Amino acid sequence: MTLRGEHVVKFAVYLVLAAVSAFMIFPFVWMVVSSLKPFTEIFADTHFLPQHWTLHNFSSFFHQTNAARAIWNSFYIATSQTILSLLLCALGGYGFAKFRFPGRNVLFAFVIATLAVPFAVIVVPLFVMMRNTFHWIDTPWPLIVPWAANAFGIFFMRQYMLSIPDEILDAGRVDGASELRIFFRVVLPVCKPALISLGIIVFIASWNNFLWPLVVLPSQSHWTLPLVLRSLQGPPGRTPYDVLMAGSVISTLPLVIGFLVFQRRLVSGIMAGTVKG
């Protein structure tokens, strides 16, 4: 292939990527633009950009709902679940990657198999257990504890830890270090890229979780941000889409900023986990 042909192919690839990116970004741009419009302009179909720019929708979102409390609830739950999940999934991945014990492969296959179980299948028995056994309904704990040691996180950390040479761990054992000390002082620092990547994934999933909080959080004072956004939806013609769009921007913006800040570490952590299978 000639140099000119390579440039044509590269240009075509960039053009396709740009078109796909624009297609995916457009809903977010429309949401941001709509949050800055008065209600009457959102579906007017006359101008894409606002004719009368306003920030009133954002103040209305906080005045009409308990948004400040919901933001704190979402942040507290997502942060707690992320920290606990990183600890437990790293421990589980370390055990499956670096320890030899009878039934290890069968147990790991069982853990992976749980990924195929739909959430709709376990929602009722899990709710009954949270209510009758632990009495955790209308508290943050059902959103933190059941999902802490999840199968995806254990698999993700195991794949990364397989790339850690066993000689490093053996050197620590020869020096008299305990397994927990090796885990916290040797393994976790090496796994920093994977921990950051998994932390981002778990935090985003917890922040956006809707169905399970809807089931276990009946009180408005305990609602998370997705539940507050859902409460704004009314019957046809009665939904305040201007306020709803402003709330959606507030809900989405922290995730977008966090992803942009940690983008490099997220990609490096995911790619590093594919070194060994």
N, C-alpha and C positions, 0 to 999 in steps of 0.2 A: 504494500500500500504506500502510495506517495505521501509526502509531507502534507500536501494540500488536502489529500483525502483524509488523513488523520485529523486535520483541523476541522473538516466538515463533520466528521463523526463526533468529535468532541463538542462542537457547537450544537449538534442535534441532541446530544445527551444533556447538555446544560439547558437547552430549551425545554426539553421534556421535564427535567427536574424543576425548573422554574415554574412551569405550568402546573405541575402537581402541587408544588409548595403554595402557589397562589390559591389553588382550589381548596387546600386544607386551611390556609390562614384566613380566607375570606369570612367564614362565619364569626371568627373572633373579632375581626375588624368591624364587621357589621354590628356586633354586640356592643363594642366600645363606642362606635358612632351613635348608635341608638340610645345609649345611656346619656348622651349629651344633648338629646333632642327633647322638645316637649312632646307630650303624648300624641297630639294631633299630627305631628310630622312623621311619626315612625312608619305608618302604613300609607302615607300620602302618595308615594311613588312619583314624586316630582323631582326631588334632589337627594342625592346620596348623602352629602354632607349637611349638617344642620344649618338651617337658615337663622335660627335663634338659639345660639349656644347657651346652655344652662348647666349648672351644677346642682340645681334644686333636687334632681332625682336622687342624688347620693344622700343629701340631708333627709329627704323624705324616707329613704330606706331605713335610716337609723331611728327616725321619729315614729314610723308606722310599725316597726318590729323591734324585738329585743335583740337587735343585730350585734351590739357590742358584747353581750353575754354569750351569744352563739359563736362569735369569733373566738372568744376565749375558750369555750367548751371544745370547739374543733381543734384549736391549737394544743390544748392540754391533752386531749385524747390522742391526737396524732403523734405528738411528741412522746408521750408515755409508751404508746404501743411501739413506736420506732425503737426507742432505747431498749425496752424489754425484748423485742423481737431480735435486735442485733445480738444481744447477749445470748439468748437461748438458741438461735439459729447458728451462731458461730460455735457454740458448744456442741450442738448436734452435728454440724458439718465436720468439726474436728474429730469427733468420735468415729464417724463413718469413714473419714479419710485416713486417719493415722493409727487406728487401733484394730487389731485382729481378734475377733471373738466369734464363737459358734452362732450361725444364723445371721451374720451381719448382712449378707447380700439379700437374704429373704426379707429381713426387717426393712432394709433400705428400699427394696421393691414395693413393700407394703406402703411405706411413706409416700413414694412417688405415685402409687395407685390412688391415693386419696385426692390427688389433683383432678381425677376424672369424676369425682362425686360432685354433682351440682349442689349449689347452696340451697336451692329450694327443697332438696330432699332432707336436709338436716335442720332446717330453720325451726320446725315445730318441736322436735325432741330437744333441740338446744334451748329453745325458749322455756320449755317445761323444766329443764334442768336449772337454768338461771333463776327461775321463779321459785321452784319448790325446794331445791337443794341448797342453793347459795343465797337466795333472797336478794339478788342483785338487780332486779328490775327497777328502772328509773334511777340508775346510778351509772357512772362511766365504766365500771368494771366489765360488763359484758362486751364492751367495745374494745377492751384492751387485752384481757387475759386469754380468751379462747383463740385469738388469732396470733398470739405472740410467737409460739413455736410452730410456724407454718411450713408445709412441705416444700414450697418453692424456695423459701429462705434457706432451709437446710440443704437442699440440692445445690443452690447457688454457692453457698459457702463451701460445701464439700468439693465442688469442681475447682474452686480456686485453691483450696488447701492441698489438693493433690499435687499442685505444682511446687509446693514447699519441700525442699530436700529433707529426707529423713535424717541425714547426718547432722543437720542443725539441731534437731530435737534430741538426738542421741548425745550430742556434746553437752547439752543442758542437763541431761540425766546423769552423765558422768560427773559433772560438777556438783551433783547433789541437789539439783533443783527439783521441786515437786511438779506434778503434772499441771496443777493449777498455775504455778508460777511460770512454767514454760508457756502455758496458754496465754497468760496475760502479758508477760514480758517479752516473749519471742514471737508467738503466732499472731496475735492481734496487731502489733505494729506492722508486720509484713502484709497483713490482709487489709490495710487501710483503704486502698482503692476499692476493694470489694465491699467493705463495710459502708463506704460512702454511697456506692451505687445501690446497694440493697436498702440503705436508709432512705434514699430519695424515693425508691419504688414503694416502700412500705408507707412512708409519710403521705405520698400522693394518694395511694389507695385508701388510707384511713381518712384523709381529709375529704375525699369525694364520696365516701361510703354513704349510701342513702337507705337501702332497704332494711338493714339490720338496726340502725338507729331508729327508724320509723316503728319498728316492732317493740323495742325495749325502752324507749324514752317517751313515755306519754306526757310528761310535764313539760310545759313550754320553757321553764327555767333551765332545763337540762338539754334543750334542743341544740343540735349542731347546725352549721350554716346551711347545708342542703335542705334540712327540714324547714328552716325559716324561709328559704326561697320557695319551697313547695307550698307554704302557707299563703303566699301571695297569689297563687293561682286560684281564680274564682270561676264562676260559670261563664259561658260564652259571652263576650262583650263586656265583662266586668273585671277582667284581669288588668292590673296596672302595669302594662309592659314597660313603661318608662322606668318605674321603680324596680321592676324585676330585672331589667337589663343592667341597671346600676348595681344591684346586689350581685348579679352574676359576674360583673367586672371585679367587684371587691373579692368575690370568692375565688376567681381565677388568677388574678394578678400575682398574689404571693407565690403560687406554683410556677408561673411563668418566669418570675424573677429568680426563684431558686433554681429552676432548671438551667437558665442561662448562666448563672454563677457557677454551677457545678457540672456543666455540660462535659467538659474535658475529663473530669474524674469519673463521671458516669460511664462514658464510652470506654475509657481505659479499664475500668473495673469489670465491665461486661466482657470485653474482649480478652482480658487476662484469664477469665474463667474458662476459656475454650482451649487453653494450652494443652490440658490433659483431659481425657475422657474417662 
